[in-house]
Amino acid sequence: MSKVVDFVIVFDDGVRKRHYHDTEKGKVIYFAVQLEIELKSEWKAVVRYDCSHGFSHVDKFDLKGNKEKTPLNLSFESALTYGEWDINNNWRKYKENFLKGVDNG
């Protein structure tokens, strides 16, 4: 039996973090942590840590929705923890660079 944790944290007007993870017997089997910014009444992904392709990675997006995928070579648990830490500590920088059209790499 799996256990799902799913929540949203609002950092600022129009800036939020979505967190989702699923565990089975205490082990993370799927996760996604994503920073989003609201532009013209639509939420846009800025940075997303997940394992949707069977490996942990980070996707960084630009204003046009183009993304750059970087493998993390971390366990799902470690990638989830790192993604949480990175977004919580760097969301202002990610937001500023995203809105300026600067690479968030």
Buried (B, 14 or more C-beta within 10 A) or exposed (E): EEEEEEEEBEBEEBBBBBBBBBBEEEEBEBBBBBBBBEEEEEBBBBBBBBBEEEEBBBBBBBEEEEEEEEEBEBEBBEBBBBBBEBBEEBBEEBBEBBEEEEEBE
